[in-house]
Every structure is written in structure tokens, then in C-alpha cells.
Amino acid sequence: MIKLPFGVEINNLIDNLRSLSWEAADIMLYYANNLKKLEQKNEILKNKNNCDPVTLADLEVNELIINRINETYQDTNWEILSEENFKIQANYSDNVDWLWVLDPLDGTKDFIQGTQNYAMHLALNYKRKPYIGIVLIPEKNELWISCAEKIWCENRDGNIRKQNLSETNILEEMTIVTSKNHRNQKLKDLIEKIKFKKTIVMGSIGCKVASILRGDSDIYIALSLPGKNAPKDWDFAAPEAILKAAGGSITNIDNEDLVYGTVDLKHSGIIIATNNKLNHKRICSQVREIIEEFNIFP
């Protein structure tokens, strides 16, 4: 059994994470509403990089989460890896067993576009494996929380509901959820060759994984081309934690666990998330067979 750092009690920690998550939701919803006003949009956007935009919401949620963890747990032996901080200084302390992995606003492009498919990811990794996962989806009033093998979803009023993964396990009968702003021709070709029953398009990996947990979709595939941008630790840590706790699985196409804490923090190649860990290996193999048959990747 994994023990949290000395002095940290799990119920108190979850209460604190719950509280700061809804504070983060208030920040994101405030700026999401203001983005609808053209005169305020330029003030909210903090750079002009269309490939990797940053907003005031990203920065304020980042500051909130980091400051609150540091203030509440001043003497705790853990560190924080944040996407926004890593952009400024591309290094972090990895000489601890416990590491918070934070993406204050996953799906920033969707946030700016007003699609409502954005989320906050916060994971607590133990020895480079996600142990606690928080995925907050403000527009759906959903806070997904997992700890080891326990998972639940609650709204702001504290009402709780369980996951509802579908039982679909035949590849061609599955509904795939795929990226809105990070699609490429190779992934498009793969999806067309598999002939999924239905395709759902949305931003944020957290939102995609939550759609699997709700039973709205069955599978998610990320395909990163060599030499191009790829998802990083903060994109996958929290979604992996909640999906695995629910009984799903997420691996690379060879059914190997994701590796966190690498030098570049990247998860390149093909990553597959599915609704059932018992069928996952077979699904990965079938996807690989289609890729090899039609010479799709790399």
C-alpha cells in the first residue's frame, strides 16, 4: 500500500483539492464569458502564438494551484511540475518520489474558441506513476477525482455520480473521440481505415477521457508525427489516473505503460485510451495491424 508523504491525510487532501478546483473553475468561467466580448479578448490573450496560446486564465489558475499547495503543505516533500512554469524555465526538480503534474488549462485553443471543451488537469505522481488524478471540466460542472483504484465525479453542489463506461469492445463498433485542433492527415487516414461507428471531435485530453468515462465514446487515439509537437506529462497524467481507476486503460500502441519524467516529458508516437483494460491489448493489436496493412505510420 502506498503511503502519502508524512503528515498528509488523504481525506483532508481531497477536500483541499476539491475546494481549489472549484476556485479554478470560477476563474476559467469568468474569462470564458469575457472572451465573448471582442473588446476584452486581446487583454485576456497573453501571446499571439496560435500554436501554443496562453491566456490570463492559464496564468491565474496556475498561480492559484501552486500557491495553495505550497501554502497548505509547506513542509511536505513533494515538488510541482507545471506546464506554464516549464515554458518559462524548462527544468524541474525530479529527485522526489512525489510530484504534482499540473496543466492549469488543457484545451486553451478550445477555451478561446468558445467550444466549452477545456479542463484543468492535476495529478499527483508517485515514482513517476499517476496516483491521484483531478480533471475539472467547468462548463459541464464536473469534477473527476481518482485516488488509486477509487474514482467518482461530483458537481459543485457535491452531488456524486459514478462512471458509466460502455461495454462496446469491437473496434468497428466503437465511437472514437479525437482532437479538434491537433489532427493530422495520418490520424485522419487511420480513423477512415478503421471505419469507426461514430467520430466525436473535441479539445482537451481530459474532456476526451471524461467522454469515455460517461460512455459517450469508447476510444481515443493520439498520433504525433516524428519531429512535431507531442503531448506531454501534464496532458496525460491526470486523465490516465481517472481512466485507469475506472477500469479503462491508456498505453502506447504496443500496450506499454506511458513513461513519465523523461528528459523532454513527451509522449510521442501513438497513444491509445480505451474503455476496458481487459480488451485493451487486443484493440491495440488490431489498430497496429491496420496501420501496417495500409502503411499509415510513421
C-alpha positions in Angstrom: 0.0 0.0 0.0 1.3 3.4 -1.0 1.6 5.9 1.8 1.3 9.6 1.2 4.1 11.9 2.4 4.4 12.3 6.2 1.7 14.5 7.7 -0.6 14.3 4.6 -4.0 12.7 5.3 -5.9 11.6 2.2 -9.4 12.9 3.1 -8.1 16.3 4.0 -6.0 16.4 0.8 -9.1 15.6 -1.3 -11.1 18.3 0.5 -8.4 20.8 -0.3 -8.2 19.7 -3.9 -12.0 19.9 -4.2 -12.0 23.5 -2.9 -9.2 24.8 -5.0 -10.6 23.1 -8.1 -13.9 25.0 -7.9 -12.0 28.2 -7.3 -10.1 27.4 -10.5 -13.5 26.8 -12.2 -14.6 30.3 -11.2 -11.5 31.8 -12.8 -11.9 29.9 -16.1 -15.7 30.5 -16.4 -15.1 34.2 -15.7 -12.6 34.6 -18.5 -14.6 32.3 -20.8 -17.5 34.6 -20.5 -15.3 37.7 -21.1 -13.8 36.1 -24.2 -17.1 36.6 -25.9 -16.6 40.3 -25.7 -14.3 41.4 -28.5 -13.0 44.4 -26.6 -11.7 42.2 -23.8 -10.3 39.4 -25.9 -6.9 41.0 -26.6 -6.5 41.7 -22.9 -7.1 38.0 -22.0 -4.8 36.6 -24.6 -1.2 36.9 -23.3 0.6 35.9 -26.5 -0.1 35.8 -30.3 1.2 32.2 -30.7 -1.7 30.4 -32.5 0.0 27.1 -32.0 0.5 27.5 -28.2 -1.7 30.3 -26.9 -1.7 31.5 -23.3 -4.5 33.3 -21.6 -5.0 35.1 -18.2 -7.0 32.0 -17.2 -4.0 29.7 -17.7 -1.8 32.0 -15.7 -4.2 32.7 -12.8 -5.2 29.1 -12.4 -1.6 28.1 -12.4 -0.8 30.6 -9.7 -3.8 29.6 -7.6 -2.9 25.9 -7.6 0.8 26.3 -7.0 0.4 28.9 -4.3 -2.3 26.9 -2.5 -0.4 23.7 -2.5 2.8 25.4 -1.3 1.0 27.4 1.5 -1.1 24.4 2.7 1.8 21.9 2.7 4.9 23.9 3.4 7.0 21.1 4.8 5.9 18.3 2.6 8.5 16.5 0.5 7.0 16.9 -3.0 7.5 19.1 -6.0 5.3 20.7 -8.7 5.7 20.4 -12.4 3.5 22.9 -14.2 3.2 23.4 -17.9 3.2 27.2 -17.6 6.3 27.3 -15.4 8.1 24.8 -17.6 7.5 27.1 -20.6 9.4 29.8 -18.8 12.2 27.6 -17.4 12.5 24.2 -19.0 13.5 22.2 -15.9 12.1 20.9 -12.7 13.1 19.0 -9.6 12.7 15.3 -10.2 14.6 14.0 -7.2 11.4 13.3 -5.1 9.1 10.3 -5.1 6.0 12.6 -5.1 5.4 15.1 -8.0 2.4 17.2 -8.7 1.8 17.5 -12.5 -0.3 20.5 -13.5 -2.0 21.7 -16.7 -4.0 24.7 -15.5 -6.0 24.9 -18.7 -5.9 22.0 -21.1 -7.5 22.9 -24.4 -6.6 26.5 -24.4 -7.5 26.8 -28.1 -11.0 25.4 -27.5 -11.2 27.8 -24.5 -10.5 30.8 -26.8 -12.8 29.4 -29.5 -15.7 29.1 -27.0 -16.3 25.4 -27.6 -16.5 24.7 -23.8 -14.2 21.7 -24.2 -11.4 22.7 -21.8 -10.3 21.3 -18.5 -7.8 21.6 -15.6 -5.5 18.6 -15.0 -3.8 18.0 -11.7 -2.1 14.7 -10.9 0.0 13.6 -8.0 2.6 11.1 -9.3 4.3 8.6 -7.1 7.6 7.3 -8.5 6.6 8.6 -12.0 3.2 6.9 -12.0 -0.1 8.8 -11.5 -1.6 8.1 -8.1 -4.2 10.9 -7.6 -6.0 12.4 -10.6 -8.1 15.6 -10.8 -9.9 16.5 -14.1 -12.1 19.6 -13.8 -14.5 20.5 -16.6 -16.1 23.8 -15.6 -18.6 24.0 -18.5 -20.1 20.6 -17.6 -20.0 21.3 -13.8 -17.9 18.1 -13.5 -15.0 17.4 -11.1 -13.5 13.9 -11.7 -11.4 12.7 -8.8 -9.5 9.4 -8.5 -7.2 8.0 -5.9 -5.5 4.7 -6.6 -8.5 2.5 -7.7 -11.3 4.8 -6.5 -13.0 7.2 -8.8 -16.0 9.4 -8.7 -17.4 12.6 -10.3 -19.1 15.4 -8.4 -20.6 18.7 -9.3 -20.3 22.0 -7.4 -23.2 21.1 -5.1 -21.4 17.9 -4.0 -23.7 15.5 -5.9 -21.8 12.4 -6.9 -22.2 10.1 -9.8 -20.2 7.1 -10.9 -18.6 6.4 -14.3 -20.6 4.7 -17.0 -18.1 3.2 -19.4 -19.7 1.4 -22.3 -19.2 -2.3 -22.9 -18.5 -2.0 -26.6 -15.4 -4.0 -27.4 -15.5 -4.5 -31.2 -13.2 -1.9 -32.8 -15.5 -1.1 -35.8 -18.5 -0.6 -33.4 -16.7 1.9 -31.2 -17.2 5.6 -31.1 -13.8 7.4 -31.3 -13.2 10.8 -29.7 -10.5 12.7 -31.4 -8.8 16.1 -31.4 -10.3 19.2 -32.8 -7.2 21.4 -33.1 -4.4 18.8 -33.2 -5.5 16.5 -36.0 -3.1 15.4 -38.8 -3.5 13.5 -42.1 -2.0 10.3 -40.7 -4.6 10.2 -37.9 -7.4 11.1 -40.3 -6.3 8.2 -42.6 -6.2 5.8 -39.7 -9.7 6.7 -38.5 -11.1 6.4 -42.0 -9.5 2.9 -42.5 -10.8 1.6 -39.2 -14.3 2.8 -40.0 -15.5 3.6 -36.5 -19.2 3.6 -35.9 -19.0 7.3 -35.0 -16.5 10.1 -34.6 -16.7 12.8 -31.9 -14.4 15.8 -32.2 -13.4 17.9 -29.2 -10.4 19.5 -27.5 -8.7 18.7 -24.2 -7.5 15.2 -23.4 -9.2 15.5 -20.1 -12.5 16.2 -21.8 -11.9 13.2 -24.2 -11.2 10.8 -21.4 -14.2 12.1 -19.5 -16.4 11.3 -22.5 -15.1 7.7 -22.3 -16.0 7.6 -18.6 -19.5 8.9 -19.3 -20.0 6.3 -22.0 -20.3 8.9 -24.8 -17.2 7.4 -26.5 -15.2 4.3 -26.4 -11.7 5.0 -27.6 -9.2 7.9 -28.0 -6.2 7.8 -30.3 -3.4 10.4 -30.2 -0.9 10.3 -33.1 2.1 12.5 -33.0 4.3 12.7 -36.1 8.1 12.5 -35.8 9.7 15.9 -35.2 6.3 17.5 -34.5 4.7 18.6 -31.2 3.6 15.8 -28.9 1.5 15.7 -25.7 3.5 16.0 -22.5 3.2 14.7 -19.0 0.7 17.3 -17.9 -1.6 16.3 -20.8 -1.8 12.7 -19.8 -1.1 12.2 -16.1 -4.5 13.2 -14.6 -6.6 11.7 -17.4 -4.6 8.4 -17.1 -5.3 8.4 -13.3 -9.1 8.7 -13.7 -9.4 6.4 -16.7 -7.4 3.5 -15.1 -9.2 3.9 -11.8 -12.5 3.4 -13.7 -11.3 0.2 -15.4 -10.2 1.6 -18.7 -6.6 1.7 -20.0 -4.2 4.1 -21.7 -0.9 2.9 -23.2 1.2 3.3 -26.3 0.2 1.2 -29.3 2.4 -1.6 -28.1 0.4 -1.8 -24.9 3.2 -0.4 -22.9 2.6 2.0 -20.0 3.2 5.7 -20.5 6.6 6.7 -19.2 6.6 10.0 -17.1 9.6 12.1 -16.2 11.6 11.7 -19.3 14.0 14.5 -20.3 11.6 16.1 -22.8 8.4 15.0 -21.0 6.9 14.0 -24.4 4.6 11.1 -25.3 5.3 10.7 -28.9 4.0 8.2 -31.4 0.6 6.6 -31.0 -1.2 6.6 -27.7 -4.5 4.7 -27.3 -7.1 5.0 -24.5 -10.0 2.6 -24.3 -13.0 1.8 -22.1 -11.9 -1.6 -20.8 -8.4 -2.7 -19.7 -9.4 -6.4 -20.4 -9.8 -5.7 -24.1 -7.2 -3.0 -24.4 -4.3 -5.2 -25.6 -6.4 -6.7 -28.4 -7.7 -3.3 -29.5 -4.1 -2.0 -29.7 -3.0 -5.0 -31.8 -5.9 -4.5 -34.2 -5.1 -0.8 -34.7 -1.4 -1.8 -35.3 -2.5 -4.4 -37.9 -4.5 -1.7 -39.8 -1.5 0.7 -39.6 0.8 -1.9 -41.1 -1.6 -3.1 -43.7 -2.1 0.4 -45.2 1.4 1.7 -44.3 -0.1 4.7 -42.4 2.6 5.5 -39.8 5.2 6.8 -39.4 
